[in-house]
């Protein structure tokens, strides 16, 4: 079996905190500036600490993905023993992590088995792709087969987010400022999705109950779910998450929908009062009609 090493950036936020160490995944941290201080995500800044710090800031934190030099250091170290490296990045439409990884890979001219993959996602969706990559490494013999499995999973990851405030998403140019004024006047809250790797507004709701119903409607669009996680802005189960789990239990008997506090990178983009649902749809096997 080949020694294939997996690398990702800290935008990938795992529901299972031990998954990265379990599979030997290298997570290269983003740097996040909150106020006047800069932190390494996941190293000297936990999600709980980030939410506390951001609560006192009106300006959206600044996310700085790993530099090309950061990736070069990681790739160079892993290349000494690895047969191949697969580096999975946050969507290039959101942050330039992929581009910087590519710059680093180009500097290792004598080592050409570095596969860079744009997840076209972030947070739990990116983490689901990393997990799929780790399983593919265990179950497939060639690099081509592993990459094929990963690229196939990209097309099956979906996410929606509901946020109570528009402050950060306006500053990050996810919605135009004019919608903030309208939203304040009408008391509406935005729903966001990831489309072609970009965070985009999809619709609006007025209440948390409506938000829960819309999240349920999103979930029931899938006939077969391989993995799913509820994202919330509190370290303990929120009332909204409890409502959502109760509704999902009716629609999906026997399936558990875990929840987790989302990571600092997503909070810096959409705010510290959001909720969401990320789904990895099961891979469908074509039905052979030839008898």
The 8 nearest C-alpha neighbors of each residue, nearest first, counted from 0:
[[1, 140, 2, 137, 141, 139, 3, 136],
 [0, 2, 3, 82, 140, 141, 83, 81],
 [1, 3, 81, 82, 4, 0, 83, 80],
 [4, 2, 83, 84, 1, 82, 81, 5],
 [3, 5, 84, 85, 81, 83, 2, 6],
 [6, 4, 85, 24, 86, 84, 25, 3],
 [7, 5, 86, 25, 24, 26, 87, 85],
 [8, 6, 87, 26, 86, 88, 27, 25],
 [9, 7, 27, 26, 10, 28, 88, 11],
 [8, 10, 28, 11, 29, 26, 27, 40],
 [9, 11, 122, 8, 121, 264, 12, 89],
 [12, 10, 122, 126, 125, 9, 121, 123],
 [13, 11, 122, 123, 126, 10, 262, 14],
 [12, 14, 15, 126, 16, 123, 11, 18],
 [13, 15, 16, 259, 12, 123, 228, 258],
 [16, 14, 13, 17, 18, 19, 12, 259],
 [15, 17, 18, 13, 14, 19, 12, 20],
 [18, 16, 15, 20, 19, 21, 13, 22],
 [17, 19, 21, 15, 20, 16, 22, 13],
 [20, 18, 24, 21, 22, 17, 23, 25],
 [19, 21, 23, 22, 18, 17, 24, 25],
 [20, 22, 18, 19, 23, 17, 24, 16],
 [23, 21, 20, 24, 19, 18, 133, 130],
 [24, 22, 20, 21, 19, 25, 4, 5],
 [25, 23, 19, 5, 22, 6, 20, 26],
 [24, 26, 6, 5, 7, 27, 23, 19],
 [27, 25, 7, 8, 9, 6, 28, 24],
 [26, 28, 8, 9, 7, 25, 65, 29],
 [29, 27, 9, 40, 8, 39, 26, 65],
 [28, 30, 64, 65, 40, 63, 9, 39],
 [29, 31, 39, 63, 38, 62, 40, 64],
 [32, 30, 62, 38, 37, 61, 63, 33],
 [31, 33, 37, 61, 60, 36, 38, 34],
 [34, 32, 60, 36, 35, 37, 31, 53],
 [33, 35, 36, 32, 56, 60, 58, 37],
 [34, 36, 33, 32, 37, 60, 38, 31],
 [37, 35, 32, 33, 34, 38, 31, 60],
 [36, 38, 32, 31, 33, 30, 35, 39],
 [39, 37, 31, 30, 44, 43, 40, 32],
 [40, 38, 30, 42, 43, 28, 29, 44],
 [41, 39, 44, 28, 29, 42, 30, 38],
 [40, 42, 44, 45, 43, 39, 28, 9],
 [43, 41, 39, 40, 44, 45, 28, 38],
 [42, 44, 39, 38, 41, 40, 45, 48],
 [45, 43, 40, 41, 42, 38, 39, 48],
 [44, 46, 48, 41, 47, 49, 43, 40],
 [47, 45, 49, 262, 263, 48, 50, 44],
 [46, 48, 50, 45, 49, 51, 234, 260],
 [49, 47, 45, 51, 46, 50, 44, 52],
 [48, 50, 46, 52, 51, 47, 263, 53],
 [49, 51, 53, 47, 52, 48, 54, 46],
 [52, 50, 48, 54, 49, 53, 47, 55],
 [51, 53, 49, 54, 50, 55, 48, 33],
 [54, 52, 56, 50, 55, 51, 49, 33],
 [53, 55, 51, 52, 56, 50, 271, 57],
 [54, 56, 53, 52, 57, 51, 34, 50],
 [57, 55, 53, 58, 54, 34, 52, 59],
 [58, 56, 59, 55, 166, 53, 54, 167],
 [57, 59, 56, 60, 167, 34, 170, 166],
 [58, 60, 167, 267, 57, 61, 170, 56],
 [61, 59, 33, 267, 32, 58, 62, 31],
 [60, 62, 32, 31, 59, 63, 33, 267],
 [63, 61, 31, 30, 64, 60, 32, 29],
 [62, 64, 30, 29, 31, 61, 65, 32],
 [65, 63, 29, 96, 30, 66, 62, 95],
 [66, 64, 29, 69, 28, 96, 63, 27],
 [67, 65, 69, 68, 99, 64, 70, 96],
 [66, 68, 99, 103, 70, 69, 100, 102],
 [69, 67, 71, 66, 70, 72, 103, 65],
 [70, 68, 66, 72, 67, 71, 65, 73],
 [69, 71, 73, 67, 72, 68, 100, 103],
 [70, 72, 103, 68, 74, 73, 69, 75],
 [71, 73, 75, 69, 70, 74, 68, 76],
 [74, 72, 70, 76, 71, 75, 77, 69],
 [75, 73, 71, 77, 76, 72, 78, 70],
 [76, 74, 78, 72, 73, 77, 71, 79],
 [75, 77, 73, 74, 78, 79, 72, 80],
 [76, 78, 74, 79, 75, 81, 80, 73],
 [79, 77, 81, 75, 80, 76, 74, 82],
 [78, 80, 77, 76, 81, 75, 82, 74],
 [79, 81, 78, 77, 82, 2, 76, 83],
 [82, 80, 78, 2, 83, 77, 3, 79],
 [81, 83, 2, 3, 1, 80, 84, 78],
 [84, 82, 3, 112, 81, 113, 4, 2],
 [85, 83, 113, 4, 3, 5, 114, 112],
 [84, 86, 114, 5, 113, 115, 6, 4],
 [85, 87, 6, 115, 7, 5, 116, 114],
 [88, 86, 116, 7, 115, 117, 6, 118],
 [89, 87, 117, 97, 7, 118, 8, 96],
 [88, 90, 121, 118, 120, 10, 91, 117],
 [91, 89, 119, 120, 92, 196, 93, 118],
 [90, 92, 94, 93, 95, 97, 89, 117],
 [93, 91, 90, 197, 196, 94, 95, 119],
 [92, 94, 91, 90, 197, 95, 89, 196],
 [93, 95, 91, 96, 92, 90, 89, 64],
 [96, 94, 98, 91, 97, 99, 64, 93],
 [95, 97, 99, 64, 98, 94, 88, 100],
 [98, 96, 100, 88, 99, 95, 91, 101],
 [97, 99, 101, 95, 100, 96, 102, 91],
 [100, 98, 67, 102, 96, 101, 97, 66],
 [99, 101, 97, 103, 102, 98, 70, 67],
 [100, 102, 104, 98, 99, 103, 97, 105],
 [103, 101, 99, 105, 100, 104, 67, 98],
 [102, 104, 71, 67, 100, 101, 106, 105],
 [105, 103, 101, 106, 107, 102, 100, 113],
 [106, 104, 102, 103, 107, 108, 101, 111],
 [105, 107, 104, 103, 108, 102, 71, 109],
 [108, 106, 104, 110, 105, 109, 103, 111],
 [107, 109, 110, 106, 105, 111, 104, 103],
 [108, 110, 107, 111, 106, 112, 105, 104],
 [111, 109, 107, 108, 112, 78, 113, 104],
 [110, 112, 113, 109, 108, 107, 104, 83],
 [113, 111, 83, 110, 114, 84, 82, 85],
 [114, 112, 84, 111, 85, 83, 115, 104],
 [113, 115, 85, 86, 84, 112, 116, 83],
 [116, 114, 86, 85, 87, 113, 117, 101],
 [115, 117, 87, 118, 86, 88, 114, 85],
 [116, 118, 88, 119, 90, 87, 97, 89],
 [117, 119, 120, 90, 88, 89, 125, 116],
 [120, 118, 90, 196, 117, 89, 195, 91],
 [119, 121, 90, 118, 125, 124, 196, 89],
 [122, 120, 125, 89, 124, 10, 11, 123],
 [121, 123, 11, 12, 10, 125, 124, 126],
 [124, 122, 126, 12, 125, 13, 127, 11],
 [125, 123, 127, 126, 122, 121, 120, 156],
 [124, 126, 121, 11, 128, 123, 127, 120],
 [125, 127, 11, 123, 129, 128, 124, 13],
 [128, 126, 130, 124, 125, 129, 123, 131],
 [127, 129, 131, 125, 126, 130, 132, 124],
 [130, 128, 132, 126, 131, 127, 133, 125],
 [131, 129, 127, 133, 132, 128, 126, 134],
 [130, 132, 128, 134, 129, 133, 135, 127],
 [133, 131, 135, 129, 130, 134, 149, 128],
 [132, 134, 130, 136, 135, 131, 129, 22],
 [133, 135, 137, 131, 136, 132, 138, 130],
 [136, 134, 132, 138, 145, 137, 133, 139],
 [135, 137, 133, 134, 138, 139, 145, 132],
 [138, 136, 134, 135, 139, 133, 140, 0],
 [137, 139, 135, 136, 134, 140, 145, 133],
 [140, 138, 136, 135, 141, 137, 145, 144],
 [139, 141, 0, 138, 142, 1, 144, 136],
 [142, 140, 144, 143, 139, 145, 1, 136],
 [141, 143, 145, 144, 146, 140, 83, 139],
 [144, 142, 146, 141, 145, 147, 148, 140],
 [143, 145, 147, 141, 142, 146, 139, 148],
 [144, 146, 142, 148, 135, 147, 143, 136],
 [145, 147, 149, 143, 148, 144, 150, 142],
 [146, 148, 144, 150, 145, 149, 143, 151],
 [149, 147, 151, 145, 146, 150, 152, 144],
 [150, 148, 146, 152, 151, 147, 132, 145],
 [151, 149, 153, 147, 152, 148, 146, 154],
 [150, 152, 148, 149, 153, 154, 147, 155],
 [151, 153, 149, 155, 154, 150, 148, 128],
 [154, 152, 150, 155, 151, 156, 118, 149],
 [153, 155, 152, 151, 156, 150, 157, 280],
 [154, 156, 280, 152, 153, 279, 157, 151],
 [157, 155, 279, 153, 278, 154, 124, 280],
 [158, 156, 278, 277, 279, 155, 159, 193],
 [157, 159, 277, 276, 192, 193, 278, 160],
 [158, 160, 192, 275, 191, 276, 277, 190],
 [161, 159, 275, 191, 190, 274, 192, 162],
 [160, 162, 190, 274, 273, 275, 189, 191],
 [163, 161, 273, 164, 272, 189, 274, 188],
 [162, 164, 188, 272, 273, 161, 165, 189],
 [165, 163, 162, 166, 188, 272, 270, 167],
 [164, 166, 168, 167, 169, 179, 163, 162],
 [165, 167, 169, 168, 164, 170, 270, 57],
 [168, 166, 170, 59, 270, 269, 169, 165],
 [167, 169, 269, 171, 173, 165, 170, 166],
 [170, 168, 172, 174, 171, 167, 166, 176],
 [171, 169, 167, 172, 168, 166, 59, 173],
 [170, 172, 168, 169, 173, 167, 268, 59],
 [173, 171, 169, 174, 170, 168, 175, 176],
 [172, 174, 168, 171, 169, 199, 198, 175],
 [173, 175, 169, 172, 168, 176, 200, 178],
 [174, 176, 177, 178, 169, 172, 173, 179],
 [177, 175, 179, 178, 169, 174, 180, 172],
 [178, 176, 179, 175, 180, 181, 174, 182],
 [177, 179, 181, 176, 180, 175, 182, 174],
 [180, 178, 182, 176, 177, 181, 183, 165],
 [181, 179, 183, 178, 182, 177, 184, 176],
 [180, 182, 178, 184, 179, 183, 185, 177],
 [181, 183, 187, 179, 185, 180, 184, 186],
 [182, 184, 186, 180, 181, 185, 179, 187],
 [183, 185, 181, 182, 186, 180, 187, 179],
 [184, 186, 182, 187, 183, 181, 205, 180],
 [185, 187, 183, 182, 184, 205, 188, 181],
 [188, 186, 205, 182, 204, 185, 203, 189],
 [189, 187, 204, 203, 163, 205, 162, 182],
 [190, 188, 203, 161, 162, 202, 191, 200],
 [189, 191, 161, 202, 203, 160, 201, 200],
 [192, 190, 200, 160, 199, 201, 159, 161],
 [191, 193, 159, 199, 198, 158, 160, 194],
 [194, 192, 198, 197, 196, 199, 158, 195],
 [193, 195, 197, 196, 192, 198, 199, 119],
 [196, 194, 197, 193, 119, 92, 198, 120],
 [195, 197, 119, 194, 90, 92, 193, 120],
 [198, 196, 193, 194, 92, 195, 199, 93],
 [197, 199, 193, 192, 191, 173, 194, 196],
 [198, 200, 191, 192, 197, 193, 173, 201],
 [201, 199, 191, 190, 202, 192, 189, 174],
 [200, 202, 191, 190, 199, 192, 203, 189],
 [203, 201, 190, 200, 189, 204, 191, 188],
 [204, 202, 189, 188, 190, 187, 205, 201],
 [205, 203, 188, 187, 206, 209, 210, 189],
 [204, 206, 187, 188, 186, 209, 203, 207],
 [207, 205, 209, 208, 204, 210, 187, 188],
 [208, 206, 210, 209, 211, 239, 205, 204],
 [207, 209, 211, 210, 206, 212, 239, 242],
 [208, 210, 212, 206, 207, 211, 204, 213],
 [209, 211, 207, 213, 208, 212, 204, 214],
 [210, 212, 214, 208, 213, 209, 243, 207],
 [213, 211, 209, 215, 210, 214, 216, 208],
 [212, 214, 216, 210, 215, 211, 209, 217],
 [215, 213, 217, 211, 216, 212, 210, 218],
 [216, 214, 218, 212, 217, 213, 211, 219],
 [217, 215, 213, 219, 214, 218, 212, 220],
 [216, 218, 214, 215, 220, 219, 213, 221],
 [219, 217, 215, 220, 216, 221, 214, 278],
 [220, 218, 221, 216, 217, 215, 222, 250],
 [219, 221, 218, 217, 222, 216, 215, 223],
 [222, 220, 219, 223, 218, 224, 280, 217],
 [221, 223, 220, 224, 219, 280, 281, 218],
 [222, 224, 281, 221, 280, 225, 282, 283],
 [225, 223, 280, 281, 226, 279, 221, 222],
 [224, 226, 281, 280, 279, 223, 227, 278],
 [227, 225, 279, 224, 278, 280, 228, 127],
 [228, 226, 278, 277, 279, 256, 229, 225],
 [227, 229, 257, 277, 258, 256, 276, 230],
 [230, 228, 258, 276, 275, 257, 259, 277],
 [229, 231, 275, 274, 259, 261, 258, 260],
 [230, 232, 274, 260, 233, 261, 259, 273],
 [231, 233, 260, 272, 273, 271, 261, 274],
 [232, 234, 235, 231, 260, 237, 236, 259],
 [235, 233, 260, 236, 232, 259, 47, 231],
 [236, 234, 233, 237, 260, 259, 232, 231],
 [237, 235, 240, 238, 241, 234, 233, 258],
 [236, 238, 240, 239, 235, 241, 233, 231],
 [237, 239, 241, 240, 242, 236, 243, 235],
 [238, 240, 242, 237, 241, 243, 211, 207],
 [241, 239, 243, 237, 242, 238, 244, 236],
 [240, 242, 238, 244, 243, 239, 245, 237],
 [243, 241, 239, 245, 240, 244, 238, 246],
 [242, 244, 240, 246, 241, 245, 211, 247],
 [243, 245, 247, 241, 246, 242, 248, 240],
 [246, 244, 242, 248, 243, 247, 241, 249],
 [245, 247, 243, 249, 248, 244, 242, 250],
 [246, 248, 250, 244, 249, 245, 251, 243],
 [249, 247, 251, 245, 252, 246, 250, 244],
 [250, 248, 247, 246, 251, 252, 245, 244],
 [249, 251, 247, 248, 252, 246, 219, 215],
 [250, 252, 248, 249, 254, 247, 253, 255],
 [253, 251, 248, 254, 249, 250, 247, 255],
 [252, 254, 251, 255, 248, 249, 250, 256],
 [255, 253, 252, 251, 256, 248, 247, 250],
 [254, 256, 257, 253, 248, 244, 251, 252],
 [255, 257, 228, 227, 254, 244, 258, 229],
 [258, 256, 228, 229, 255, 259, 227, 14],
 [259, 257, 229, 228, 230, 256, 231, 260],
 [260, 258, 230, 261, 231, 14, 229, 257],
 [259, 261, 231, 234, 232, 233, 230, 262],
 [262, 260, 230, 259, 231, 232, 265, 263],
 [261, 263, 46, 264, 265, 12, 266, 260],
 [262, 264, 266, 46, 265, 49, 267, 261],
 [265, 263, 267, 266, 262, 10, 268, 62],
 [264, 266, 268, 267, 263, 262, 269, 122],
 [267, 265, 270, 263, 271, 268, 269, 264],
 [268, 266, 264, 60, 265, 270, 59, 263],
 [267, 269, 265, 266, 167, 270, 168, 171],
 [270, 268, 168, 167, 266, 267, 265, 162],
 [271, 269, 266, 167, 272, 267, 268, 273],
 [270, 272, 266, 273, 232, 50, 269, 53],
 [273, 271, 232, 270, 163, 162, 274, 164],
 [274, 272, 162, 161, 232, 271, 163, 231],
 [275, 273, 231, 161, 230, 160, 162, 232],
 [276, 274, 160, 230, 159, 229, 161, 231],
 [275, 277, 229, 159, 158, 230, 228, 278],
 [278, 276, 158, 228, 227, 157, 124, 229],
 [279, 277, 227, 157, 156, 226, 280, 158],
 [280, 278, 156, 226, 155, 225, 227, 224],
 [279, 281, 224, 155, 225, 278, 223, 156],
 [282, 280, 225, 224, 223, 283, 279, 155],
 [281, 283, 280, 284, 155, 152, 225, 151],
 [284, 282, 281, 285, 223, 280, 286, 155],
 [283, 285, 286, 282, 287, 281, 223, 280],
 [286, 284, 287, 283, 288, 282, 289, 281],
 [287, 285, 288, 284, 283, 289, 290, 282],
 [286, 288, 289, 285, 290, 284, 283, 282],
 [287, 289, 286, 290, 285, 284, 283, 282],
 [290, 288, 287, 286, 285, 284, 283, 282],
 [289, 288, 287, 286, 285, 284, 283, 282]]
